[in-house]
Amino acid sequence: MTETTTSTATTSERLRSTNPADGTLVAEFDVDGPQQVAAAVGRAREAATWWSGLSFRDRERHLLRWAAHLTRHAEELSELTRSENGKPNDDAYLELTLTLEHIRWAAKNARSVLRSRSVSPGLLMANQSARIEQRPLGVVGVIGPWNYPLFTPNGSIAYALAAGNTVVFKPSEHTPAVGKFYADAFAAANPEAPPGVLGVIQGDGATGAALCRSGVDKLAFTGSTATGKKIMASCAESLTPVLVECGGKDALIVAADADVRAAADAAVWGAMSNSGQTCVGVERIYVVRSVREQFLAEVERRLRRVRAGTDYGPMTVPSQVDIVRGHVEDALAHGATAVVGGAESVRAPYVDPVLLVDVDEDSAAVREETFGPTMTVRTVESADEAVRLTNATEYGLAATVFSRKHGTDIARRIRAGATSINSVLGFAGVSALPFGGVGDSGFGRIHGAEGMLEFSRSHSLTRQRFALPGMALMSFDRTASTMRTIKRVVTYRHGRAK
C-alpha cells in the first residue's frame, strides 16, 4: 500500500480528519504521544489477564456481540467511512461485510486452530507423552491503513483477539474516526469487559513509532515498503516480532483460452474500484496476442462507462495524485499509448480512468505501485512470457489469472501470496485463506488458521509416563550397555537406506 511519508492531517497537538471530496472536517482528536501510548499498552496489559483467562467459548460470545453491534450500526459506519475515506457508500458497506465475516470466522474457529494437540514422541522417547499448546502473545499493536480502514486492520485485530490477546490499534491519521468507531463498538457491545481489551491511539508516524517501542508483544503493520522497513528497525531494538504487509504491483494474466469478457470485467473493476487504492488491485495486465484486440475492445467499452465520483470516490490522500500523474506521464514519455484518459485525467480530488497500452516494462507505471485508477496492458506471445513478466518485480502480494483450462497451472508458477483464478480478488472473500505477500510485499499472514497462529506462540510439553529400566539416556547414570543398545537401534533404523 502506498502511503505518504508526512501527513498534513496533524498539527502538533490535534489530529484533523477531513472529507477527501470537499475538505470539510469529519472529526478531530488529540494526538497521542509516547506517554499516552505507554498508558494504552499498560491498560491492555492489565486487561490481558482477564481476556486470556476466558474460555474460547466466552471469547467467541464477546466477538460475536461486537459483530452484531457493528451490524446494527452498519449504515452509520458506512456513511462515516464514505465521509472519511471517500469510497461510495455501497463499497463501504461491502468492506464492513467482509470485516464481519472475518470476525465471525475468527470467533468460531479459534478453538479448533489453537487447541492443545498430542504428537508422537518417537521411538527413543516412547515413554514420554508429547503435546503442543498455543498460548496468547499478550498485547498486540496494530497500525492500520486508510484505503480499507476496517477490513485490513481487522485481519490482525479480530484474529489476535480470538487468540486471547489484547490489542492497541493505531488507525491511519487519514481515517481516525472509522478506527475509533470500530474499536468503541467492542466496548459498547461488551460493557463488562475491562478497558484495554481493544484500545485506540491516534496520531501519525510518530505515534506509530511510539507503539513500536512501547513493549507490545507483536506489531502488525500495513503500509508502504519504506515505512515497513522503519517499523522493523524500531521493533528490532526490543526484538519485538512484526507482521508486515506492504502492498504490491499485482498482475492479471489473460491466457489464449480465457473468457475474454469476464477477464475484461475483472480487470476494470480490479483496477478502478476504490479509486485504484487497493494493495491487491489490478495494476498490470499481460494478454496473449491472439485475444489482445478482443480484450482491449472489451476493456475500453467498459472503462468508458466508469465515472469517477459515481463508481468510485476521490483520492483519499491528495499527495497521491502527484504520484499517479508522474507514472502516467513517464509511461507516455516511454512510448505508451493512452487508449482511455491520459495525463489530463489526473487531477485532484477525482482521477478519471486511465488505460495505457504497450507500456515499457522499465517505466514507473509498471515497476512501482501506482495506487490510482490506472491500468497498463502489454501484449505477450504466451502464458509463459506472462508469468515471467509477472514475476519480474520486487513485489509479490497477489495476482489474477484468466484461463479456462490452464488457470491453476499458471497460478502455481506465480510468485505471490495469493492468486485468484477466473475471478478477481476471490481470495479476499474467503475467511479461511491466509493473506500476505513475499519480497517487498512483506511477510507474515493474516486471516485463516495461519493468521490465527501468527498471534499465538507454541509451548511444547513432555511428560514422562514411566521409566525404562536401563535406558536412562539423559542421565550421568547412563551405562555402556545402554549405549550399545542405542547404537544397534540406530543402525537398524537409519542405516539401511537403498
C-alpha positions as CSV (number, residue, x, y, z in Angstrom):
1,M,0.0,0.0,0.0
2,T,1.4,3.4,-0.9
3,E,1.3,6.0,1.8
4,T,2.6,9.5,2.4
5,T,5.8,9.8,4.5
6,T,4.5,13.0,6.0
7,S,0.9,13.9,6.9
8,T,-0.9,17.2,6.5
9,A,-3.7,15.7,8.7
10,T,-2.0,16.5,12.0
11,T,-0.9,19.6,13.9
12,S,1.5,19.5,16.9
13,E,-1.4,18.7,19.2
14,R,-4.5,17.9,17.2
15,L,-5.4,15.4,14.5
16,R,-7.9,16.7,12.0
17,S,-9.7,14.3,9.7
18,T,-11.3,15.8,6.6
19,N,-13.5,14.6,3.8
20,P,-11.3,14.0,0.7
21,A,-14.0,15.0,-1.7
22,D,-14.5,18.6,-0.3
23,G,-12.1,19.1,2.5
24,T,-14.8,19.5,5.2
25,L,-13.9,18.5,8.7
26,V,-15.1,15.0,9.7
27,A,-13.5,14.6,13.2
28,E,-10.8,15.9,15.4
29,F,-8.7,14.1,18.0
30,D,-5.9,14.6,20.5
31,V,-2.6,13.3,19.2
32,D,-1.2,10.6,21.4
33,G,2.5,10.9,22.3
34,P,4.8,8.3,23.9
35,Q,3.2,8.7,27.4
36,Q,-0.3,8.2,26.1
37,V,0.8,5.2,24.0
38,A,2.5,3.7,27.1
39,A,-0.6,4.2,29.1
40,A,-2.8,2.5,26.4
41,V,-0.4,-0.5,26.4
42,G,-0.5,-0.6,30.2
43,R,-4.3,-0.8,30.1
44,A,-4.1,-3.6,27.5
45,R,-1.6,-5.4,29.7
46,E,-3.9,-5.3,32.7
47,A,-6.9,-6.4,30.6
48,A,-4.9,-9.3,29.1
49,T,-5.1,-11.3,32.3
50,W,-8.9,-11.2,32.2
51,W,-9.3,-11.7,28.4
52,S,-6.8,-14.5,28.1
53,G,-8.4,-16.2,31.0
54,L,-11.7,-16.6,29.3
55,S,-12.6,-19.8,27.5
56,F,-12.7,-20.0,23.7
57,R,-16.5,-20.1,24.0
58,D,-16.6,-16.9,26.2
59,R,-14.3,-15.0,23.8
60,E,-16.5,-16.2,20.9
61,R,-19.5,-14.7,22.5
62,H,-17.8,-11.3,23.1
63,L,-16.6,-11.2,19.5
64,L,-20.0,-12.1,18.0
65,R,-21.7,-9.4,20.2
66,W,-19.2,-7.0,18.7
67,A,-20.1,-8.1,15.2
68,A,-23.8,-7.8,16.0
69,H,-23.3,-4.2,17.3
70,L,-21.4,-3.3,14.1
71,T,-24.2,-4.8,12.0
72,R,-26.8,-2.8,13.9
73,H,-24.9,0.4,13.2
74,A,-23.8,-0.6,9.6
75,E,-25.4,2.4,7.9
76,E,-23.9,4.8,10.3
77,L,-20.4,3.3,10.0
78,S,-20.7,3.0,6.2
79,E,-21.6,6.7,6.0
80,L,-18.6,7.6,8.2
81,T,-16.3,5.5,6.0
82,R,-17.6,7.3,2.9
83,S,-17.1,10.7,4.6
84,E,-13.6,10.0,5.8
85,N,-12.2,7.6,3.2
86,G,-14.2,8.8,0.1
87,K,-15.4,5.4,-1.2
88,P,-19.1,5.1,-2.3
89,N,-21.5,4.1,0.5
90,D,-22.1,0.6,-1.1
91,D,-18.4,-0.1,-1.2
92,A,-18.1,0.9,2.4
93,Y,-20.9,-1.4,3.3
94,L,-19.2,-4.3,1.4
95,E,-16.0,-3.6,3.3
96,L,-17.9,-3.9,6.5
97,T,-19.5,-7.1,5.3
98,L,-16.1,-8.7,4.8
99,T,-15.0,-7.4,8.1
100,L,-17.9,-9.1,9.8
101,E,-17.3,-12.4,8.1
102,H,-13.7,-12.4,9.4
103,I,-14.7,-11.6,12.9
104,R,-17.2,-14.5,12.8
105,W,-14.6,-16.9,11.3
106,A,-12.0,-16.0,13.9
107,A,-14.5,-16.3,16.8
108,K,-15.9,-19.7,15.5
109,N,-12.6,-21.3,14.6
110,A,-10.1,-20.2,17.3
111,R,-10.7,-23.3,19.4
112,S,-10.1,-25.8,16.6
113,V,-7.0,-23.9,15.3
114,L,-5.4,-23.3,18.8
115,R,-6.5,-26.4,20.7
116,S,-3.9,-28.5,22.5
117,R,-2.8,-31.5,20.5
118,S,-0.7,-34.5,21.1
119,V,2.2,-35.6,18.9
120,S,4.1,-38.8,18.6
121,P,7.2,-38.9,20.9
122,G,9.1,-41.1,18.6
123,L,10.9,-44.4,19.2
124,L,13.7,-43.2,21.5
125,M,11.2,-41.2,23.7
126,A,8.4,-43.8,23.7
127,N,8.0,-43.5,27.4
128,Q,7.0,-39.8,27.1
129,S,3.8,-38.1,26.1
130,A,4.2,-35.0,24.0
131,R,1.8,-32.1,23.4
132,I,1.8,-28.7,21.7
133,E,-0.2,-25.9,23.2
134,Q,-0.8,-22.5,21.7
135,R,-0.6,-19.5,24.1
136,P,-1.5,-15.9,23.5
137,L,1.4,-13.5,22.9
138,G,0.0,-10.9,25.3
139,V,-0.5,-7.4,23.8
140,V,-0.5,-6.9,20.1
141,G,0.0,-3.5,18.4
142,V,-1.8,-2.9,15.1
143,I,-1.0,0.0,12.7
144,G,-3.7,0.2,10.1
145,P,-4.0,1.8,6.6
146,W,-6.5,4.3,5.2
147,N,-7.6,2.6,2.0
148,Y,-9.5,-0.2,3.8
149,P,-9.7,1.2,7.3
150,L,-11.9,-1.6,8.6
151,F,-11.2,-4.7,6.6
152,T,-7.4,-4.6,6.6
153,P,-6.6,-3.9,10.3
154,N,-9.4,-6.3,11.3
155,G,-7.5,-9.1,9.7
156,S,-5.0,-8.7,12.5
157,I,-7.3,-7.4,15.3
158,A,-10.1,-10.0,15.2
159,Y,-7.6,-12.9,14.9
160,A,-5.4,-11.5,17.7
161,L,-8.4,-11.1,20.0
162,A,-9.7,-14.6,19.2
163,A,-6.3,-16.0,20.1
164,G,-6.6,-14.4,23.6
165,N,-4.5,-11.3,23.1
166,T,-5.5,-7.7,23.8
167,V,-4.9,-5.1,21.1
168,V,-3.7,-1.5,20.9
169,F,-4.8,-0.1,17.5
170,K,-3.5,3.0,15.7
171,P,-5.7,3.8,12.7
172,S,-4.3,5.8,9.8
173,E,-4.2,9.5,10.5
174,H,-6.5,9.9,7.5
175,T,-9.3,7.6,8.8
176,P,-9.1,8.0,12.6
177,A,-12.8,8.3,13.2
178,V,-13.5,5.0,11.4
179,G,-10.9,3.3,13.6
180,K,-12.4,4.8,16.8
181,F,-15.9,3.8,15.8
182,Y,-14.8,0.2,15.1
183,A,-13.0,-0.1,18.5
184,D,-15.6,1.7,20.5
185,A,-18.2,-0.8,19.2
186,F,-16.4,-3.6,21.0
187,A,-16.7,-1.8,24.3
188,A,-20.3,-0.9,23.7
189,A,-21.2,-4.5,22.9
190,N,-19.3,-5.8,25.9
191,P,-19.7,-3.4,28.8
192,E,-18.5,-6.0,31.3
193,A,-15.1,-6.2,29.6
194,P,-12.3,-4.1,31.3
195,P,-10.9,-1.1,29.4
196,G,-8.0,-2.1,27.3
197,V,-9.1,-5.3,25.6
198,L,-9.3,-3.2,22.3
199,G,-7.8,0.2,22.7
200,V,-7.2,3.0,20.2
201,I,-4.4,5.6,20.0
202,Q,-4.5,8.4,17.5
203,G,-1.7,10.1,15.6
204,D,0.7,9.9,12.6
205,G,4.0,8.2,12.1
206,A,5.4,9.5,15.5
207,T,2.6,7.8,17.3
208,G,3.2,4.6,15.4
209,A,6.9,4.7,16.2
210,A,6.0,5.1,19.9
211,L,3.8,2.0,19.6
212,C,6.8,0.1,18.2
213,R,8.8,1.0,21.2
214,S,6.1,0.5,23.8
215,G,6.8,-3.1,24.7
216,V,4.0,-4.7,22.8
217,D,4.5,-8.4,22.2
218,K,4.0,-8.2,18.4
219,L,3.4,-5.4,15.9
220,A,1.2,-5.8,12.8
221,F,1.7,-3.1,10.2
222,T,0.1,-2.3,6.8
223,G,1.7,0.4,4.7
224,S,4.5,1.2,2.3
225,T,7.7,-0.9,2.0
226,A,9.8,2.1,3.1
227,T,7.7,2.6,6.2
228,G,7.6,-1.1,6.8
229,K,11.4,-1.2,7.0
230,K,11.4,1.7,9.5
231,I,8.8,-0.3,11.6
232,M,11.1,-3.3,11.5
233,A,14.1,-1.3,12.6
234,S,12.2,0.2,15.5
235,C,10.9,-3.1,16.7
236,A,14.3,-4.7,16.3
237,E,15.6,-2.6,19.2
238,S,13.5,-4.7,21.6
239,L,13.2,-7.9,19.4
240,T,9.5,-7.3,19.0
241,P,8.3,-9.6,16.3
242,V,6.5,-8.0,13.3
243,L,4.0,-8.9,10.7
244,V,4.3,-6.6,7.7
245,E,2.0,-6.2,4.6
246,C,3.5,-3.6,2.2
247,G,1.3,-3.7,-0.9
248,G,2.1,-4.9,-4.4
249,K,2.2,-4.4,-8.1
250,D,-0.3,-7.1,-8.9
251,A,-0.7,-8.5,-12.4
252,L,-3.6,-10.0,-14.3
253,I,-2.8,-12.6,-17.0
254,V,-5.3,-13.2,-19.8
255,A,-4.4,-16.5,-21.5
256,A,-5.4,-17.6,-25.0
257,D,-8.3,-19.7,-23.7
258,A,-9.6,-17.1,-21.3
259,D,-13.2,-15.9,-21.1
260,V,-12.3,-12.5,-22.5
261,R,-15.5,-10.7,-21.5
262,A,-15.1,-11.9,-17.9
263,A,-11.4,-11.1,-17.9
264,A,-12.2,-7.5,-19.1
265,D,-14.9,-7.1,-16.4
266,A,-12.5,-8.3,-13.7
267,A,-9.7,-6.1,-15.0
268,V,-11.8,-2.9,-15.0
269,W,-13.2,-3.5,-11.5
270,G,-9.9,-4.7,-10.1
271,A,-8.1,-1.6,-11.3
272,M,-10.7,1.1,-10.8
273,S,-12.6,0.1,-7.6
274,N,-11.7,2.2,-4.5
275,S,-10.1,4.7,-7.0
276,G,-7.4,2.1,-7.6
277,Q,-6.3,2.4,-4.0
278,T,-6.2,-1.3,-3.3
279,C,-3.0,-3.2,-2.5
280,V,-4.3,-6.3,-4.3
281,G,-5.9,-4.3,-7.1
282,V,-5.0,-4.9,-10.8
283,E,-2.2,-2.6,-11.9
284,R,-0.5,-4.6,-14.7
285,I,-2.2,-6.8,-17.4
286,Y,-0.5,-9.3,-19.7
287,V,-2.7,-10.5,-22.5
288,V,-1.8,-13.2,-25.1
289,R,-1.7,-11.8,-28.6
290,S,-4.4,-14.0,-30.0
291,V,-7.0,-12.4,-27.7
292,R,-5.5,-8.9,-27.4
293,E,-7.8,-7.0,-29.7
294,Q,-10.9,-8.5,-28.3
295,F,-9.7,-7.9,-24.8
296,L,-8.7,-4.3,-25.4
297,A,-12.0,-3.5,-27.1
298,E,-14.0,-5.0,-24.2
299,V,-11.9,-3.2,-21.6
300,E,-12.2,0.2,-23.4
301,R,-16.0,-0.3,-23.8
302,R,-16.5,-1.0,-20.1
303,L,-14.0,1.6,-19.0
304,R,-15.7,4.5,-20.8
305,R,-18.8,3.8,-18.7
306,V,-16.9,4.1,-15.4
307,R,-17.3,7.5,-13.7
308,A,-15.1,9.0,-11.0
309,G,-17.3,10.4,-8.3
310,T,-20.0,7.9,-9.0
311,D,-18.5,4.4,-9.4
312,Y,-15.5,5.3,-7.2
313,G,-14.6,8.1,-4.9
314,P,-11.9,10.7,-4.7
315,M,-8.2,10.1,-4.0
316,T,-8.1,9.8,-0.2
317,V,-4.6,11.3,0.1
318,P,-4.1,14.4,-2.1
319,S,-0.4,13.9,-2.5
320,Q,-1.1,10.5,-4.1
321,V,-2.4,12.4,-7.2
322,D,1.1,13.6,-8.0
323,I,2.4,10.0,-7.9
324,V,-0.3,8.8,-10.3
325,R,0.3,11.8,-12.6
326,G,4.0,11.1,-12.6
327,H,3.5,7.4,-13.5
328,V,1.2,8.3,-16.4
329,E,3.5,10.9,-17.8
330,D,6.5,8.6,-17.5
331,A,4.7,5.8,-19.4
332,L,3.7,8.1,-22.2
333,A,7.2,9.5,-22.4
334,H,8.5,6.0,-22.9
335,G,6.2,5.2,-25.8
336,A,2.9,4.0,-24.2
337,T,-0.4,4.8,-25.8
338,A,-3.3,6.2,-23.7
339,V,-6.4,4.4,-25.1
340,V,-8.6,5.9,-22.3
341,G,-7.7,9.1,-20.5
342,G,-4.2,10.3,-20.1
343,A,-2.2,12.8,-18.1
344,E,-5.1,15.3,-18.3
345,S,-7.3,12.7,-16.5
346,V,-5.2,13.0,-13.3
347,R,-6.4,15.9,-11.2
348,A,-7.5,16.3,-7.6
349,P,-9.6,15.1,-5.9
350,Y,-11.0,12.8,-8.6
351,V,-8.8,11.0,-11.1
352,D,-10.6,9.7,-14.2
353,P,-9.8,6.2,-15.5
354,V,-6.6,5.7,-17.5
355,L,-5.8,2.8,-19.8
356,L,-2.2,2.7,-21.0
357,V,-1.2,0.2,-23.7
358,D,2.3,-1.1,-24.7
359,V,3.9,0.3,-21.6
360,D,7.7,-0.1,-21.3
361,E,8.5,-2.6,-18.6
362,D,11.1,-0.3,-17.1
363,S,8.7,2.6,-16.7
364,A,7.4,3.6,-13.2
365,A,3.9,2.7,-14.2
366,V,5.0,-0.9,-14.4
367,R,7.7,-1.1,-11.8
368,E,6.3,1.0,-8.9
369,E,3.0,0.8,-7.1
370,T,0.7,3.5,-8.6
371,F,-2.3,3.3,-6.3
372,G,-4.6,5.1,-8.6
373,P,-7.3,4.3,-11.2
374,T,-4.9,3.3,-13.9
375,M,-4.0,0.1,-15.7
376,T,-1.2,-0.9,-18.1
377,V,-1.6,-3.6,-20.8
378,R,1.2,-5.4,-22.5
379,T,0.9,-8.0,-25.3
380,V,2.7,-11.3,-24.8
381,E,3.2,-14.3,-27.0
382,S,2.4,-16.9,-24.4
383,A,1.3,-17.6,-20.8
384,D,4.9,-18.5,-20.1
385,E,6.0,-15.0,-21.1
386,A,3.2,-13.5,-19.0
387,V,4.4,-15.5,-15.9
388,R,8.0,-14.4,-16.4
389,L,6.9,-10.7,-16.6
390,T,4.5,-11.1,-13.7
391,N,7.4,-12.4,-11.5
392,A,9.8,-9.7,-12.7
393,T,9.1,-7.4,-9.7
394,E,10.3,-7.0,-6.2
395,Y,6.7,-7.2,-5.0
396,G,4.8,-10.5,-4.5
397,L,1.4,-9.9,-3.0
398,A,-1.4,-11.2,-5.3
399,A,-2.3,-11.9,-8.9
400,T,-5.2,-12.9,-11.2
401,V,-5.3,-15.5,-14.0
402,F,-8.0,-16.0,-16.6
403,S,-7.8,-19.3,-18.4
404,R,-10.5,-21.9,-18.9
405,K,-8.1,-25.0,-18.9
406,H,-4.7,-23.9,-17.5
407,G,-5.5,-21.4,-14.8
408,T,-4.3,-23.5,-11.9
409,D,-1.1,-24.5,-13.6
410,I,-0.3,-20.8,-14.5
411,A,-1.2,-19.6,-11.0
412,R,1.1,-22.1,-9.3
413,R,4.1,-20.6,-11.2
414,I,3.4,-17.0,-10.0
415,R,5.5,-15.7,-7.1
416,A,2.7,-14.2,-4.9
417,G,0.9,-14.8,-1.7
418,A,-2.5,-15.3,-3.2
419,T,-3.9,-15.8,-6.7
420,S,-7.4,-15.7,-8.0
421,I,-8.4,-17.8,-11.0
422,N,-11.2,-16.7,-13.3
423,S,-12.3,-14.0,-10.9
424,V,-10.7,-11.0,-9.2
425,L,-9.8,-10.8,-5.5
426,G,-11.7,-14.0,-4.8
427,F,-9.2,-14.9,-2.1
428,A,-10.1,-11.8,-0.1
429,G,-13.6,-13.0,0.5
430,V,-12.6,-16.5,1.8
431,S,-12.1,-16.1,5.5
432,A,-10.2,-19.5,5.8
433,L,-7.5,-18.4,3.3
434,P,-4.3,-16.8,4.7
435,F,-3.4,-13.4,3.2
436,G,0.1,-11.9,2.9
437,G,3.0,-11.5,0.5
438,V,6.6,-12.1,-0.3
439,G,9.5,-9.9,-1.2
440,D,8.8,-6.2,-0.9
441,S,5.2,-7.0,-0.2
442,G,6.2,-8.1,3.3
443,F,5.9,-11.3,5.3
444,G,3.6,-13.0,7.8
445,R,-0.1,-13.9,7.2
446,I,-3.4,-12.6,8.4
447,H,-6.8,-14.5,8.0
448,G,-7.5,-18.2,8.3
449,A,-5.7,-20.6,10.6
450,E,-2.3,-19.3,9.6
451,G,-3.4,-15.8,10.5
452,M,-4.6,-17.1,13.9
453,L,-1.3,-18.8,14.6
454,E,0.6,-15.5,13.9
455,F,-0.9,-14.2,17.1
456,S,0.0,-17.1,19.3
457,R,3.2,-18.9,20.5
458,S,3.6,-22.6,20.7
459,H,4.5,-24.2,24.0
460,S,5.9,-27.8,23.8
461,L,5.2,-30.1,26.7
462,T,6.6,-33.6,27.5
463,R,5.7,-35.8,30.4
464,Q,7.4,-39.0,31.3
465,R,4.8,-41.6,31.7
466,F,7.1,-44.4,33.1
467,A,10.8,-45.2,33.4
468,L,12.5,-47.5,31.0
469,P,14.9,-49.7,33.1
470,G,18.5,-49.5,31.8
471,M,17.5,-46.8,29.2
472,A,18.3,-43.6,31.1
473,L,19.6,-41.5,28.1
474,M,19.6,-38.1,29.8
475,S,21.5,-39.1,32.9
476,F,25.1,-39.5,34.1
477,D,23.9,-43.0,35.2
478,R,23.8,-44.0,31.6
479,T,25.7,-47.3,31.1
480,A,27.8,-48.7,28.3
481,S,25.2,-51.4,27.8
482,T,22.6,-48.7,27.2
483,M,24.8,-47.1,24.5
484,R,25.4,-50.5,22.8
485,T,21.7,-50.9,22.6
486,I,21.2,-47.4,21.2
487,K,23.8,-48.0,18.5
488,R,22.1,-51.2,17.4
489,V,18.7,-49.4,17.2
490,V,20.2,-46.5,15.3
491,T,21.9,-48.8,12.8
492,Y,18.7,-50.8,12.3
493,R,16.5,-47.8,12.0
494,H,18.7,-45.5,9.9
495,G,21.4,-47.5,8.2
496,R,19.6,-49.5,5.7
497,A,18.7,-46.9,3.0
498,K,18.9,-48.2,-0.5
